Amino acid sequence: MINLENSVFLKLKEDHSYEEKVEVLLLNGERVLGSYNSGKVGIVFTSLRFMVLNVQGMRGKKVDFTSLPYKEIDYYSIEVSGSFEKDVTLDLAVSGLGKIKFEFKGSSNIVEIVRYISEIIMVT
């Protein structure tokens, strides 16, 4: 399991290759909202959770999947530079883990991702 404690900071760029890696783990009706990478770490945001994929080893054949449901998020914060289209920072406070900071570089689907997070944390 990837260690997400103590305010993890990840700079993310859009990367659709991680979508294929998580397809088999998706629940009925769950869909991918965005897929990003930060070096050997991939992040996939779905309609129910986000998954962290940590590629391990020299050849990258071993992958650790950590799934965090949005219902575990206490609150979030978004910082934008000008518009929601580029360079957005998303801070999440996750129960039992602390804060996680995602910095999206370039294009992202942040508006849709935040809508799903809001719907889950505000309704439940």
MMTF fields as JSON, N, C-alpha, C and O atoms, coordinates in Angstrom:
{
  "mmtfVersion": "1.0.0",
  "mmtfProducer": "UNKNOWN",
  "numBonds": 495,
  "numAtoms": 496,
  "numGroups": 124,
  "numChains": 1,
  "numModels": 1,
  "chainsPerModel": [1],
  "groupsPerChain": [124],
  "chainIdList": ["A"],
  "bondAtomList": [4, 2, 8, 6, 12, 10, 16, 14, 20, 18, 24, 22, 28, 26, 32, 30, 36, 34, 40, 38, 44, 42, 48, 46, 52, 50, 56, 54, 60, 58, 64, 62, 68, 66, 72, 70, 76, 74, 80, 78, 84, 82, 88, 86, 92, 90, 96, 94, 100, 98, 104, 102, 108, 106, 112, 110, 116, 114, 120, 118, 124, 122, 128, 126, 132, 130, 136, 134, 140, 138, 144, 142, 148, 146, 152, 150, 156, 154, 160, 158, 164, 162, 168, 166, 172, 170, 176, 174, 180, 178, 184, 182, 188, 186, 192, 190, 196, 194, 200, 198, 204, 202, 208, 206, 212, 210, 216, 214, 220, 218, 224, 222, 228, 226, 232, 230, 236, 234, 240, 238, 244, 242, 248, 246, 252, 250, 256, 254, 260, 258, 264, 262, 268, 266, 272, 270, 276, 274, 280, 278, 284, 282, 288, 286, 292, 290, 296, 294, 300, 298, 304, 302, 308, 306, 312, 310, 316, 314, 320, 318, 324, 322, 328, 326, 332, 330, 336, 334, 340, 338, 344, 342, 348, 346, 352, 350, 356, 354, 360, 358, 364, 362, 368, 366, 372, 370, 376, 374, 380, 378, 384, 382, 388, 386, 392, 390, 396, 394, 400, 398, 404, 402, 408, 406, 412, 410, 416, 414, 420, 418, 424, 422, 428, 426, 432, 430, 436, 434, 440, 438, 444, 442, 448, 446, 452, 450, 456, 454, 460, 458, 464, 462, 468, 466, 472, 470, 476, 474, 480, 478, 484, 482, 488, 486, 492, 490],
  "bondOrderList": [1, 1, 1, 1, 1, 1, 1, 1, 1, 1, 1, 1, 1, 1, 1, 1, 1, 1, 1, 1, 1, 1, 1, 1, 1, 1, 1, 1, 1, 1, 1, 1, 1, 1, 1, 1, 1, 1, 1, 1, 1, 1, 1, 1, 1, 1, 1, 1, 1, 1, 1, 1, 1, 1, 1, 1, 1, 1, 1, 1, 1, 1, 1, 1, 1, 1, 1, 1, 1, 1, 1, 1, 1, 1, 1, 1, 1, 1, 1, 1, 1, 1, 1, 1, 1, 1, 1, 1, 1, 1, 1, 1, 1, 1, 1, 1, 1, 1, 1, 1, 1, 1, 1, 1, 1, 1, 1, 1, 1, 1, 1, 1, 1, 1, 1, 1, 1, 1, 1, 1, 1, 1, 1],
  "groupList": [{"groupName": "MET", "atomNameList": ["N", "CA", "C", "O"], "elementList": ["N", "C", "C", "O"], "formalChargeList": [0, 0, 0, 0], "bondAtomList": [1, 0, 2, 1, 3, 2], "bondOrderList": [1, 1, 2], "singleLetterCode": "M", "chemCompType": "L-PEPTIDE LINKING"}, {"groupName": "ILE", "atomNameList": ["N", "CA", "C", "O"], "elementList": ["N", "C", "C", "O"], "formalChargeList": [0, 0, 0, 0], "bondAtomList": [1, 0, 2, 1, 3, 2], "bondOrderList": [1, 1, 2], "singleLetterCode": "I", "chemCompType": "L-PEPTIDE LINKING"}, {"groupName": "ASN", "atomNameList": ["N", "CA", "C", "O"], "elementList": ["N", "C", "C", "O"], "formalChargeList": [0, 0, 0, 0], "bondAtomList": [1, 0, 2, 1, 3, 2], "bondOrderList": [1, 1, 2], "singleLetterCode": "N", "chemCompType": "L-PEPTIDE LINKING"}, {"groupName": "LEU", "atomNameList": ["N", "CA", "C", "O"], "elementList": ["N", "C", "C", "O"], "formalChargeList": [0, 0, 0, 0], "bondAtomList": [1, 0, 2, 1, 3, 2], "bondOrderList": [1, 1, 2], "singleLetterCode": "L", "chemCompType": "L-PEPTIDE LINKING"}, {"groupName": "GLU", "atomNameList": ["N", "CA", "C", "O"], "elementList": ["N", "C", "C", "O"], "formalChargeList": [0, 0, 0, 0], "bondAtomList": [1, 0, 2, 1, 3, 2], "bondOrderList": [1, 1, 2], "singleLetterCode": "E", "chemCompType": "L-PEPTIDE LINKING"}, {"groupName": "SER", "atomNameList": ["N", "CA", "C", "O"], "elementList": ["N", "C", "C", "O"], "formalChargeList": [0, 0, 0, 0], "bondAtomList": [1, 0, 2, 1, 3, 2], "bondOrderList": [1, 1, 2], "singleLetterCode": "S", "chemCompType": "L-PEPTIDE LINKING"}, {"groupName": "VAL", "atomNameList": ["N", "CA", "C", "O"], "elementList": ["N", "C", "C", "O"], "formalChargeList": [0, 0, 0, 0], "bondAtomList": [1, 0, 2, 1, 3, 2], "bondOrderList": [1, 1, 2], "singleLetterCode": "V", "chemCompType": "L-PEPTIDE LINKING"}, {"groupName": "PHE", "atomNameList": ["N", "CA", "C", "O"], "elementList": ["N", "C", "C", "O"], "formalChargeList": [0, 0, 0, 0], "bondAtomList": [1, 0, 2, 1, 3, 2], "bondOrderList": [1, 1, 2], "singleLetterCode": "F", "chemCompType": "L-PEPTIDE LINKING"}, {"groupName": "LYS", "atomNameList": ["N", "CA", "C", "O"], "elementList": ["N", "C", "C", "O"], "formalChargeList": [0, 0, 0, 0], "bondAtomList": [1, 0, 2, 1, 3, 2], "bondOrderList": [1, 1, 2], "singleLetterCode": "K", "chemCompType": "L-PEPTIDE LINKING"}, {"groupName": "ASP", "atomNameList": ["N", "CA", "C", "O"], "elementList": ["N", "C", "C", "O"], "formalChargeList": [0, 0, 0, 0], "bondAtomList": [1, 0, 2, 1, 3, 2], "bondOrderList": [1, 1, 2], "singleLetterCode": "D", "chemCompType": "L-PEPTIDE LINKING"}, {"groupName": "HIS", "atomNameList": ["N", "CA", "C", "O"], "elementList": ["N", "C", "C", "O"], "formalChargeList": [0, 0, 0, 0], "bondAtomList": [1, 0, 2, 1, 3, 2], "bondOrderList": [1, 1, 2], "singleLetterCode": "H", "chemCompType": "L-PEPTIDE LINKING"}, {"groupName": "TYR", "atomNameList": ["N", "CA", "C", "O"], "elementList": ["N", "C", "C", "O"], "formalChargeList": [0, 0, 0, 0], "bondAtomList": [1, 0, 2, 1, 3, 2], "bondOrderList": [1, 1, 2], "singleLetterCode": "Y", "chemCompType": "L-PEPTIDE LINKING"}, {"groupName": "GLY", "atomNameList": ["N", "CA", "C", "O"], "elementList": ["N", "C", "C", "O"], "formalChargeList": [0, 0, 0, 0], "bondAtomList": [1, 0, 2, 1, 3, 2], "bondOrderList": [1, 1, 2], "singleLetterCode": "G", "chemCompType": "PEPTIDE LINKING"}, {"groupName": "ARG", "atomNameList": ["N", "CA", "C", "O"], "elementList": ["N", "C", "C", "O"], "formalChargeList": [0, 0, 0, 0], "bondAtomList": [1, 0, 2, 1, 3, 2], "bondOrderList": [1, 1, 2], "singleLetterCode": "R", "chemCompType": "L-PEPTIDE LINKING"}, {"groupName": "THR", "atomNameList": ["N", "CA", "C", "O"], "elementList": ["N", "C", "C", "O"], "formalChargeList": [0, 0, 0, 0], "bondAtomList": [1, 0, 2, 1, 3, 2], "bondOrderList": [1, 1, 2], "singleLetterCode": "T", "chemCompType": "L-PEPTIDE LINKING"}, {"groupName": "GLN", "atomNameList": ["N", "CA", "C", "O"], "elementList": ["N", "C", "C", "O"], "formalChargeList": [0, 0, 0, 0], "bondAtomList": [1, 0, 2, 1, 3, 2], "bondOrderList": [1, 1, 2], "singleLetterCode": "Q", "chemCompType": "L-PEPTIDE LINKING"}, {"groupName": "PRO", "atomNameList": ["N", "CA", "C", "O"], "elementList": ["N", "C", "C", "O"], "formalChargeList": [0, 0, 0, 0], "bondAtomList": [1, 0, 2, 1, 3, 2], "bondOrderList": [1, 1, 2], "singleLetterCode": "P", "chemCompType": "L-PEPTIDE LINKING"}, {"groupName": "ALA", "atomNameList": ["N", "CA", "C", "O"], "elementList": ["N", "C", "C", "O"], "formalChargeList": [0, 0, 0, 0], "bondAtomList": [1, 0, 2, 1, 3, 2], "bondOrderList": [1, 1, 2], "singleLetterCode": "A", "chemCompType": "L-PEPTIDE LINKING"}],
  "groupTypeList": [0, 1, 2, 3, 4, 2, 5, 6, 7, 3, 8, 3, 8, 4, 9, 10, 5, 11, 4, 4, 8, 6, 4, 6, 3, 3, 3, 2, 12, 4, 13, 6, 3, 12, 5, 11, 2, 5, 12, 8, 6, 12, 1, 6, 7, 14, 5, 3, 13, 7, 0, 6, 3, 2, 6, 15, 12, 0, 13, 12, 8, 8, 6, 9, 7, 14, 5, 3, 16, 11, 8, 4, 1, 9, 11, 11, 5, 1, 4, 6, 5, 12, 5, 7, 4, 8, 9, 6, 14, 3, 9, 3, 17, 6, 5, 12, 3, 12, 8, 1, 8, 7, 4, 7, 8, 12, 5, 5, 2, 1, 6, 4, 1, 6, 13, 11, 1, 5, 4, 1, 1, 0, 6, 14],
  "groupIdList": [1, 2, 3, 4, 5, 6, 7, 8, 9, 10, 11, 12, 13, 14, 15, 16, 17, 18, 19, 20, 21, 22, 23, 24, 25, 26, 27, 28, 29, 30, 31, 32, 33, 34, 35, 36, 37, 38, 39, 40, 41, 42, 43, 44, 45, 46, 47, 48, 49, 50, 51, 52, 53, 54, 55, 56, 57, 58, 59, 60, 61, 62, 63, 64, 65, 66, 67, 68, 69, 70, 71, 72, 73, 74, 75, 76, 77, 78, 79, 80, 81, 82, 83, 84, 85, 86, 87, 88, 89, 90, 91, 92, 93, 94, 95, 96, 97, 98, 99, 100, 101, 102, 103, 104, 105, 106, 107, 108, 109, 110, 111, 112, 113, 114, 115, 116, 117, 118, 119, 120, 121, 122, 123, 124],
  "secStructList": [7, 7, 7, 7, 6, 6, 6, 3, 3, 3, 3, 3, 3, 3, 7, 6, 2, 2, 2, 2, 2, 2, 4, 4, 4, 7, 7, 6, 6, 7, 7, 3, 3, 3, 3, 3, 3, 3, 6, 6, 3, 3, 3, 3, 3, 3, 1, 1, 3, 3, 3, 3, 3, 3, 3, 3, 1, 1, 1, 7, 7, 3, 3, 3, 3, 3, 3, 3, 3, 4, 4, 4, 3, 3, 3, 3, 3, 3, 3, 3, 1, 1, 1, 1, 1, 3, 3, 3, 3, 3, 3, 3, 3, 3, 6, 6, 6, 3, 3, 3, 3, 3, 3, 3, 3, 3, 3, 7, 7, 2, 2, 2, 2, 2, 2, 2, 2, 2, 2, 2, 2, 2, 2, 7],
  "xCoordList": [0.854, 0.0, 0.888, 1.868, 0.534, 1.297, 1.026, -0.103, 2.056, 1.933, 1.503, 2.275, 0.285, -0.228, -0.276, -0.928, 0.393, 0.352, 1.275, 2.169, 1.038, 1.882, 1.918, 2.992, 0.763, 0.629, 1.428, 2.393, 1.021, 1.65, 1.393, 0.304, 2.381, 2.257, 2.617, 3.732, 1.682, 1.916, 1.633, 0.562, 2.602, 2.4, 1.934, 2.638, 0.754, 0.113, -0.018, -0.313, 0.21, -0.042, -0.997, -0.923, -1.888, -2.866, -2.159, -1.203, -2.643, -2.049, -3.128, -3.461, -3.676, -4.787, -4.372, -5.243, -3.095, -2.653, -3.061, -3.2, -3.251, -3.633, -5.089, -5.455, -5.915, -7.325, -7.458, -8.274, -6.655, -6.699, -6.295, -6.822, -5.368, -4.872, -5.921, -5.883, -6.855, -7.852, -9.202, -10.083, -9.376, -10.672, -11.225, -12.414, -10.386, -10.824, -11.299, -12.033, -10.895, -11.258, -12.514, -13.011, -13.035, -14.198, -15.468, -15.68, -16.31, -17.602, -18.602, -18.371, -19.717, -20.781, -21.249, -21.582, -21.277, -21.712, -20.618, -20.806, -19.5, -18.391, -17.673, -17.456, -17.307, -16.604, -15.4, -15.365, -14.424, -13.201, -13.479, -14.05, -13.06, -13.216, -11.925, -11.953, -10.804, -9.518, -8.395, -8.491, -7.321, -6.176, -4.909, -4.737, -4.024, -2.855, -1.634, -1.753, -0.452, 0.763, 1.659, 1.602, 2.491, 3.505, 4.72, 4.937, 5.502, 6.632, 6.14, 5.437, 6.497, 6.052, 4.734, 4.29, 4.114, 2.835, 1.741, 1.859, 0.672, -0.485, -1.668, -1.804, -2.52, -3.734, -4.904, -4.891, -5.91, -7.124, -8.289, -8.535, -9.0, -10.198, -11.398, -11.533, -12.267, -13.481, -14.683, -14.53, -15.859, -17.076, -17.308, -18.211, -16.519, -16.687, -15.448, -15.561, -14.266, -13.025, -11.862, -12.003, -10.709, -9.493, -8.565, -8.526, -7.82, -6.894, -5.482, -5.234, -4.574, -3.161, -2.474, -2.576, -1.779, -1.056, 0.43, 0.941, 1.111, 2.538, 3.27, 3.241, 3.922, 4.657, 5.986, 6.744, 6.26, 7.449, 8.39, 7.975, 9.644, 10.634, 11.202, 10.64, 12.315, 13.018, 12.197, 12.222, 11.476, 10.705, 9.264, 8.533, 8.853, 7.507, 6.411, 5.276, 6.728, 5.7, 4.862, 3.743, 5.387, 4.669, 4.008, 4.671, 2.689, 1.941, 1.135, 0.428, 1.246, 0.451, -0.748, -0.568, -1.957, -3.177, -3.718, -3.988, -3.879, -4.499, -5.762, -5.718, -6.883, -8.179, -8.684, -8.739, -9.051, -9.581, -10.943, -11.026, -12.01, -13.349, -13.545, -13.036, -14.279, -14.54, -15.256, -15.126, -16.0, -16.727, -15.778, -16.209, -14.487, -13.491, -12.898, -12.082, -13.301, -12.801, -13.655, -14.88, -12.991, -13.692, -13.986, -15.084, -13.002, -13.187, -12.119, -11.138, -12.322, -11.337, -11.195, -12.028, -10.138, -9.878, -9.3, -8.518, -9.69, -9.17, -8.534, -9.085, -7.373, -6.716, -6.492, -5.897, -6.968, -6.833, -6.038, -6.07, -5.323, -4.651, -5.383, -5.046, -6.367, -7.104, -8.365, -9.447, -8.252, -9.432, -9.284, -8.234, -10.344, -10.315, -9.703, -9.687, -9.21, -8.719, -7.294, -6.964, -6.428, -5.02, -4.487, -4.995, -3.46, -2.738, -3.667, -3.862, -4.226, -5.146, -4.531, -3.932, -4.682, -4.234, -5.463, -6.344, -5.516, -6.613, -6.038, -5.179, -6.506, -6.125, -7.285, -8.425, -6.989, -8.002, -7.6, -6.438, -8.556, -8.337, -9.038, -10.267, -8.246, -8.777, -8.745, -7.708, -9.896, -9.996, -8.916, -8.741, -8.197, -7.181, -5.86, -4.894, -5.785, -4.549, -3.942, -2.722, -4.764, -4.277, -4.552, -5.507, -3.696, -3.924, -3.107, -1.968, -3.726, -3.074, -3.243, -4.343, -2.161, -2.208, -1.875, -0.842, -2.777, -2.573, -2.422, -3.279, -1.347, -1.157, -1.279, -0.416, -2.362, -2.624, -1.936, -2.208, -1.049, -0.35, -0.955, -1.094, -1.313, -1.938, -3.416, -4.029, -3.985, -5.428, -5.804, -5.045, -6.99, -7.523, -9.045, -9.637, -9.646, -11.104, -11.527, -12.411, -10.895, -11.066, -12.494, -12.956, -13.199, -14.565, -15.456, -16.2, -15.391, -16.206, -15.766, -16.605, -14.468, -13.949, -14.475, -14.952, -14.391, -14.838, -16.343, -16.824, -17.089, -18.547, -18.876, -19.742, -18.187, -18.424, -18.0, -18.703, -16.865, -16.422, -17.448, -17.831, -17.897, -18.878, -20.168, -20.714, -20.648, -21.901, -21.794, -22.723, -20.7, -20.546, -20.345, -20.967, -19.493, -19.233, -20.378, -20.55, -21.147, -22.238, -23.527, -24.334, -23.713, -24.946, -24.839, -25.823, -23.638, -23.501, -23.237, -23.098],
  "yCoordList": [-1.185, 0.0, 1.233, 1.312, 2.18, 3.414, 4.248, 4.298, 4.891, 5.704, 7.11, 7.843, 7.484, 8.8, 9.73, 10.773, 9.376, 10.196, 11.401, 11.449, 12.357, 13.539, 14.436, 14.768, 14.821, 15.825, 15.51, 16.199, 14.484, 14.099, 15.177, 15.748, 15.45, 16.454, 15.798, 15.303, 15.792, 15.176, 16.161, 16.767, 16.325, 17.14, 16.209, 15.263, 16.468, 15.542, 16.106, 17.284, 15.224, 15.526, 14.461, 13.3, 14.859, 13.928, 12.763, 12.956, 11.552, 10.334, 9.258, 8.694, 8.968, 8.021, 6.561, 5.693, 6.259, 4.864, 4.201, 2.979, 4.977, 4.39, 3.936, 3.081, 4.491, 4.086, 2.6, 1.916, 2.106, 0.686, -0.207, -1.308, 0.268, -0.539, -0.732, -1.731, 0.21, 0.103, -0.423, -0.678, -0.588, -1.036, -2.25, -2.294, -3.227, -4.466, -4.24, -5.07, -3.145, -2.861, -2.014, -1.834, -1.489, -0.605, -1.37, -2.486, -0.749, -1.33, -1.063, -0.215, -1.789, -1.544, -0.103, 0.352, 0.612, 2.002, 3.014, 4.211, 2.564, 3.479, 3.824, 2.96, 5.094, 5.49, 6.358, 7.031, 6.336, 7.117, 8.566, 8.84, 9.496, 10.928, 11.552, 12.516, 10.999, 11.538, 10.63, 9.949, 10.627, 9.754, 10.589, 11.276, 10.522, 11.398, 10.64, 9.58, 11.199, 10.589, 11.631, 12.823, 11.125, 11.925, 11.019, 10.434, 10.91, 9.976, 8.551, 8.187, 7.736, 6.342, 6.153, 5.025, 7.255, 7.189, 7.67, 8.725, 6.882, 7.264, 7.507, 6.854, 8.44, 8.734, 8.641, 9.253, 7.872, 7.768, 8.198, 7.611, 9.221, 9.685, 9.057, 9.137, 8.432, 7.838, 8.57, 9.547, 8.098, 8.7, 8.349, 8.914, 7.432, 7.022, 7.191, 7.269, 7.248, 7.213, 7.69, 7.97, 7.776, 7.934, 6.797, 6.333, 6.36, 5.247, 5.736, 6.463, 5.317, 5.636, 4.368, 3.326, 4.452, 3.311, 3.597, 4.545, 2.788, 2.964, 1.871, 0.701, 2.262, 1.306, 1.019, 1.933, -0.269, -0.665, -1.488, -2.113, -1.478, -2.297, -1.6, -0.622, -2.11, -1.53, -1.602, -0.677, -2.698, -2.891, -2.421, -2.391, -2.055, -1.539, -2.556, -2.198, -3.841, -4.875, -5.047, -5.555, -4.63, -4.749, -3.406, -2.368, -3.431, -2.203, -2.367, -3.359, -1.386, -1.349, -0.431, 0.712, -0.912, -0.136, 0.23, -0.658, 1.514, 1.971, 2.736, 3.673, 2.332, 2.923, 3.724, 3.213, 4.978, 5.84, 6.386, 7.194, 5.947, 6.422, 7.88, 8.322, 8.617, 10.023, 10.226, 11.288, 9.239, 9.4, 9.566, 9.973, 9.255, 9.441, 10.848, 11.169, 11.683, 13.055, 13.935, 13.958, 14.656, 15.567, 16.902, 17.442, 17.428, 18.673, 18.794, 18.049, 19.744, 19.97, 21.462, 22.264, 21.815, 23.188, 23.17, 22.285, 24.162, 24.269, 25.642, 26.656, 25.648, 26.913, 26.913, 25.983, 27.956, 28.045, 29.291, 30.289, 29.228, 30.423, 30.904, 30.529, 31.722, 32.305, 31.557, 32.144, 30.27, 29.502, 28.065, 27.671, 27.298, 25.896, 24.994, 23.775, 25.549, 24.738, 24.25, 23.148, 25.058, 24.679, 25.084, 26.005, 24.38, 24.698, 24.894, 26.009, 23.791, 23.78, 22.951, 21.904, 23.424, 22.664, 22.22, 23.026, 20.934, 20.354, 19.799, 18.917, 20.309, 19.807, 18.998, 19.463, 17.782, 16.923, 16.607, 16.303, 16.678, 16.235, 14.89, 14.816, 13.827, 12.469, 11.94, 11.981, 11.44, 10.905, 9.875, 8.933, 10.054, 9.084, 9.178, 8.525, 9.972, 10.086, 11.479, 11.626, 12.486, 13.855, 14.471, 14.102, 15.426, 16.165, 15.602, 15.167, 15.627, 15.237, 16.394, 16.922, 16.787, 17.909, 17.406, 16.773, 17.703, 17.368, 18.669, 19.549, 18.791, 19.945, 19.472, 18.752, 19.884, 19.484, 20.467, 21.667, 19.963, 20.776, 20.494, 19.331, 21.517, 21.308, 21.028, 21.462, 20.308, 20.069, 19.037, 18.116, 19.222, 18.282, 18.337, 19.23, 17.377, 17.309, 17.682, 17.048, 18.708, 19.039, 19.419, 19.084, 20.104, 20.523, 19.304, 19.257, 18.335, 17.126, 16.324, 15.793, 16.233, 15.5, 16.126, 15.416, 17.444, 18.137, 18.039, 17.994, 18.007, 17.822, 16.477, 16.399, 15.421, 14.097, 14.058, 13.49, 14.653, 14.691, 15.445, 14.976, 16.604, 17.401, 16.634, 16.636, 15.983, 15.254, 14.165, 13.973, 13.471, 12.377, 12.902, 12.386, 13.914, 14.362, 15.242, 15.339, 15.872, 16.72, 15.928, 16.313, 14.846, 14.062, 13.009, 12.717, 12.429, 11.347, 11.858, 11.069],
  "zCoordList": [0.0, 0.0, 0.0, 0.741, -0.832, -0.894, 0.364, 0.852, 0.873, 2.073, 1.669, 1.05, 2.013, 1.663, 2.865, 2.808, 3.939, 5.138, 5.023, 4.177, 5.883, 6.031, 4.799, 4.297, 4.325, 3.265, 2.007, 1.678, 1.329, 0.071, -0.977, -1.029, -1.8, -2.851, -4.173, -4.338, -5.114, -6.411, -7.536, -7.58, -8.456, -9.654, -10.756, -11.111, -11.301, -12.221, -13.632, -13.832, -14.599, -16.006, -16.527, -16.124, -17.418, -17.978, -18.661, -19.412, -18.39, -18.949, -18.97, -17.928, -20.147, -20.27, -20.131, -20.065, -20.086, -20.008, -18.687, -18.632, -17.641, -16.35, -16.325, -15.518, -17.189, -17.248, -17.523, -16.905, -18.45, -18.811, -17.641, -17.483, -16.831, -15.711, -14.618, -13.9, -14.483, -13.419, -13.892, -13.071, -15.189, -15.728, -15.009, -14.692, -14.749, -14.124, -12.675, -12.139, -12.043, -10.652, -10.507, -9.395, -11.616, -11.546, -11.22, -11.694, -10.401, -10.05, -11.16, -12.022, -11.139, -12.118, -11.997, -10.902, -13.1, -13.109, -12.789, -13.007, -12.285, -11.982, -13.278, -14.127, -13.423, -14.635, -14.311, -13.282, -15.19, -15.027, -15.42, -16.475, -14.543, -14.803, -15.315, -16.08, -14.893, -15.31, -14.868, -13.847, -15.653, -15.398, -15.566, -16.572, -14.569, -14.53, -14.034, -13.419, -14.311, -13.767, -13.135, -13.439, -12.239, -11.565, -11.407, -10.346, -12.464, -12.433, -12.509, -13.452, -11.526, -11.506, -10.756, -10.545, -10.358, -9.651, -10.591, -11.214, -10.684, -11.478, -10.562, -9.527, -10.937, -10.176, -11.146, -12.214, -10.763, -11.565, -10.688, -9.634, -11.129, -10.444, -11.14, -12.361, -10.354, -10.902, -10.318, -9.586, -10.643, -10.115, -8.642, -8.024, -8.058, -6.658, -5.788, -4.565, -6.4, -5.62, -6.469, -7.66, -5.821, -6.609, -6.25, -5.11, -7.246, -7.069, -7.356, -8.318, -6.498, -6.667, -7.133, -6.486, -8.249, -8.807, -8.677, -9.274, -7.905, -7.694, -8.465, -8.082, -9.551, -10.375, -9.693, -9.37, -9.478, -8.738, -9.602, -10.579, -9.231, -9.936, -11.152, -11.646, -11.625, -12.771, -14.059, -14.871, -14.239, -15.47, -15.347, -16.337, -14.143, -13.941, -14.095, -14.412, -13.874, -14.028, -12.772, -12.839, -11.635, -10.373, -10.07, -10.068, -9.811, -9.552, -8.273, -8.097, -7.379, -6.154, -6.406, -6.826, -6.157, -6.326, -4.945, -4.136, -4.667, -3.424, -3.796, -4.594, -3.216, -3.537, -2.343, -1.224, -2.584, -1.525, -1.952, -2.877, -1.281, -1.647, -1.248, -0.218, -2.06, -1.78, -0.448, 0.161, 0.012, 1.279, 2.465, 3.544, 2.282, 3.34, 3.352, 4.215, 2.406, 2.339, 3.25, 3.136, 4.152, 5.06, 4.379, 4.508, 3.658, 2.939, 1.868, 1.86, 0.964, -0.09, -0.35, 0.07, -1.041, -1.436, -2.841, -3.188, -3.657, -5.021, -5.181, -4.754, -5.803, -6.146, -7.648, -8.193, -8.316, -9.768, -10.13, -9.41, -11.254, -11.759, -13.003, -14.126, -12.785, -13.902, -14.272, -14.277, -14.584, -14.977, -14.49, -13.983, -14.653, -14.237, -15.297, -15.125, -16.363, -17.47, -17.292, -17.73, -16.649, -16.51, -15.15, -14.51, -14.725, -13.49, -12.293, -11.808, -11.838, -10.709, -9.588, -9.836, -8.357, -7.192, -6.411, -6.11, -6.086, -5.317, -4.019, -4.044, -2.897, -1.578, -1.027, -1.009, -0.577, 0.027, 1.462, 1.732, 2.376, 3.749, 3.886, 3.88, 4.009, 4.032, 5.464, 6.126, 5.939, 7.301, 7.565, 6.792, 8.65, 9.058, 8.321, 8.717, 7.258, 6.478, 6.515, 6.43, 6.639, 6.582, 5.234, 4.551, 4.846, 3.612, 2.462, 2.628, 1.296, 0.053, -0.913, -1.071, -1.556, -2.494, -3.883, -4.104, -4.825, -6.224, -7.008, -6.924, -7.763, -8.629, -10.07, -10.573, -10.732, -12.107, -13.042, -12.999, -13.883, -14.872, -16.235, -16.614, -16.972, -18.27, -18.101, -17.127, -19.041, -19.02, -17.956, -17.656, -17.401, -16.419, -16.467, -17.073, -15.823, -15.741, -14.32, -13.744, -13.761, -12.347, -11.984, -10.893, -12.862, -12.538, -12.314, -11.335, -13.195, -13.035, -11.813, -11.084, -11.587, -10.418, -9.131, -8.246, -9.023, -7.811, -7.628, -6.496, -8.717, -8.603, -7.959, -7.088, -8.386, -7.804, -6.34, -5.504, -6.03, -4.633, -3.792, -2.72, -4.265, -3.538, -3.308, -2.205, -4.347, -4.229, -3.165, -2.38, -3.135, -2.17, -0.753, 0.175, -0.553, 0.813, 1.361, 2.576, 0.485, 0.95, 1.211, 2.058, 0.498, 0.62, 1.711, 2.391, 1.887, 2.875, 4.255, 5.19]
}
